[in-house]
Amino acid sequence: MLQIRTTVFLVLFAMAFSLNAQNFKFGKVSEEELKETVNPNDSSAAATVLYRSKKVRFTYNQGAGFTILTDVYERIKIYDKSGFDYATISQSLYKSDSDIESISGLKAYTYNLKNGKVEKSKMDKSAVFTTELSKYRNEEKFTLPNIKEGCVIEFQYKITSPFYYSIDEIALQYDIPINQQEISVATPEYFNFKANMKGYLAVSPKHSAKSGNINFTNKNRVSGKGLSTTSTTYSTQNIDYTIHSADYNMTDVPALKEEPFVNDINNYRSSVKYELQYIKFPQQLQENYTTTWEAVIKKIYKSDGFGLQLKSTRYFKDDLDVLIGKTSSPAELMSAIYFHVQNHMNWNSIYGYYTDKGAKTAYKERTGNIADINLILTAMLQEAGLEASPVLVSTRSHGVPMFPTREGFNYVIASVEIDGQQVLLDATNKYARPNLLPTRVLNWFGKKVRKDGSSVSINLLPSQLSEESVQMNVDLDQDGSLNGKLRHTNRYYNAYLFRNKYANSNEEDYLEKLENRNNGMEISNYQIKNKEGVGKPVQESYEFVLDKQADVIGDKIYFSPLFHLLQTENPFKLDERKYPIDFTFPRRDKYMINISIPDSYKVISKPEDMSIAMVDGIGSFQYKMLGEGQNLQLVVDLKLNHVVIGAEHYSYLKEFFKNLVEKQTEKVVLSKISSNGTTESTGKGR
């Protein structure tokens, strides 16, 4: 009996080992993979990475030195049409002067099950496109052929990079599940890299070491004596060195799920970033790279594309003299310089803290990248005698720079000290203004760079509440329709967002979208104030007619007093949350609704008042109904005072919005008045 149990155990163990150690060979897609209709661990997944391999290694070529080779291989199962996008693959390729990353050995196939047989479709070379995204980056993109529901795709290629000092961040988590992945990074002992982990997955790489070898061929010329000719001799030299490897072997990696109010979901994607600390070759001095914020900032500041641009001022001297002559205080001078640069320059949509064209050329051509424009702004402020400094920033889409690295930044703005107060400036957006930065920049903190190259962290998050207020007067008809007038006012960041989205739009198109967004209302007598008046509130007003805003059942009418403005869903649905909640900026929503009910009806039930507040002053909500007779007034006031709320407060926030939504969806109940002045029914409605 014991022998039988032992045999069964060994068989089961062997089967389990075989399944876990499945050998994924390019071109060997099974019927089982094609027949799979859903991911067993995530039924919502539109696709699944069945297997993924990424191997990063260094190779040495005499004359060229070290280069980085990255071998990429992926096999992906696509379940339905919503997963078709995963059949388009893009790869960023960096370049600098004559150095450029390249792709070779690209192979890609699609597999479908047709009449019980595996059908294989090869991707044609014409499906591969290379696009120049910027001065520093190309993109190679390809789409696999014959994509259908249930298909499996696979592709492989090699990236060759001359940038031996930089290993691209390696994502360990996708937007879809990954069944199995094998990631390896092998670096020579001469390059000391530090691995920085990001995300919430528990990742424990396996470290190992092995020997590597470099063969040098030395060429020697020996001159003969007298009439004898010069002879050439060759010798070889072998150098042994150690290769350090880190292997990340992972199974059943969950998809990174998008959640509401996240600054950028990629900031929380599990990944590993290798940051070069130093290079030390035999018989050579150690070359140190970024190890502290101080070292990072000083290296950036000393570069020609950054610090040198602040010293060149002659090209704008005449314009600056005019601005100085028109102002009488530091605050006026700062504003004058800011609005001059904002109006004079046009952003070319390229990010960067190093100038693209150079400040002088950009000023002459009136166009440039982020650094061109904001370093011009900083230089003019400094030349005018103001206490101005550049501020290095990472945009919301670029992530939060948690570790000292030059790659952690991709943007630069300006700061000025006026009467002891710090003012932040970005002249690249036509609707920004002093202390109102483009929302792409509102990302935790920046590094203000002083004139000696030192730096200090500064908070980029705004504290002023951005207000959206609605005042609405409506007449409710017996059939449940509304006739009303509405005034909608947006202030501060709400006004900024409105202008960026709608300032240049056609009014007819805008009104059509507004009507559709509000359940098909009919709008008339539309007026708008301060549509392009930067710094002023945007104010819209119009009259409208809107059907089906109340339920008429028998002798009763039921309606939410917020009508089409109510919030019907709690945006926070998950049981728990790992990521901070980011509202971009603090906000306040105010509603005042004046309602006239039909003369033949009487209020028999209305929502009770509510006032709730969150812990630590995070937010508050007030709901109050006033009035009597045929006139009601609803006042709603929602405040979210903090920009970023830690995940530890998620349960409170979820409960807060649950109460908010429930209160907004509560009904006012009207009952028809009989001829003798009483209600025709004593029921209190549903």
ABEGO torsion letter per residue (X at the ends): XAAAAAAAAAAAAAAAAAAAABBBBBGBBBAAAAABABBAABAABABBBABBBBBBBBBBBBGAEBBBBBBBBBBBBBABAAAAAAABBBBBBBBBEABBBBBBGBBBBBBBBBGGBBBBBBBBAAABBBBBABAABBBBBBBBBGBBBGBBBBBBBBBBBABAABBBBBBABBABBBABBBBBBBBBAABBBBBBBBEABBBBBBBBBBBBBBBBBBBBBBBBBEABBBBBBBBBBBBBBBBBBBBBBBBGBBBBBBBBGBABAAAABBBBBBBBABBBBBGBBBBBBBABAAAAAAAAAABAABAAAAABAAAAAAAAAAAAAABABAAAAAAAAAAAAAAABBBAGBBEABBAAEAAAAAAAGBBBAAAAAAAAAAAAAAAGBBBBBBBBBBAAAEBBABBBAAABABBBBBBBBGGBBBBBBAABAABBBGBBBAAABBGBBBBBBAAGBBBBBBABBABBBBBBBBBBBBBBAAGBBBBBBBBBBBEAAAAAAAAAAAABBAAAAAAAAAAAAGGBBBBGBBBBGAABBGBBBBBBBBBBBBGABBBBEABBBBBAAEAABBABBABABABBABBBBAGBBBBBBBBBBBBBBAABBBABBBBBBBBBBBGGABBBBBBBBEBEABBBBBBBBBBABABBBAAAAAAAAAAAAAAAAAAABBBBBBBBBAAGBBABABAEX
